[in-house]
Amino acid sequence: MQLPAGKICALDIGTRRTGVAISDPKQQVAFSRPEVEYETESEGLLKIKSFILEEKISGCVVGLPVKLDGSRTEQTEKVQVWIDELEKLCPILKADERLSTEFAKNLHGFATKDTRWDSRAAQILLETYLSSLTPRP
């Protein structure tokens, strides 16, 4: 599936914060944005909906958390609820996010307890999607 033209975002949805990345309107570059923090999932969903409307997002890549064997988890079901709501605003592409946070940590060669990796993981999801749009020689 290809998302429509215009700015797209990627989300790495968590229980207390969501990592966010956004593309340029030509869908060539992915930029990480500050994580969206919240106390409740309903508050988080409202903040992400507002972000999508304010930024005029035309489509969204959402990381779907699954176990290494591909089976669903409790978090998979929670993210699916968000996807169902966000699809009312724009097309959603689900992306396998297995190990995206670990990749984000390893990319920098270090990881600390205090470092936030959610938006970097979202940026990796978005970069992966954008690279799939580029024809290969």
C-alpha angles and dihedrals in degrees: 000000000000121000120229124270117277135053115341130187137207125215132201099194120206137170096259104015140019126216114227134198128172134197130222114256091262090055094234104115133040120212124191116228130199115285116261108235126199143164098224133028091239090055090049093050091050091051092049092048089052090049092052092050096043094048093043092233113192097196142354139220110212122194111233111208114220133159119265089261090055096252121138125255136198088265090052089060092048092051090048089058089055091047091052090053096043092051086069087067104037143344114288128209115198114219129193104246098186109147094354092126092046089050090050091052094046093047089071094042095236141059131197131187092244098050117103113221101171098098092042088053089050089050090053090051090051094045089051091052093046092050089054088061093058113090112237120227 
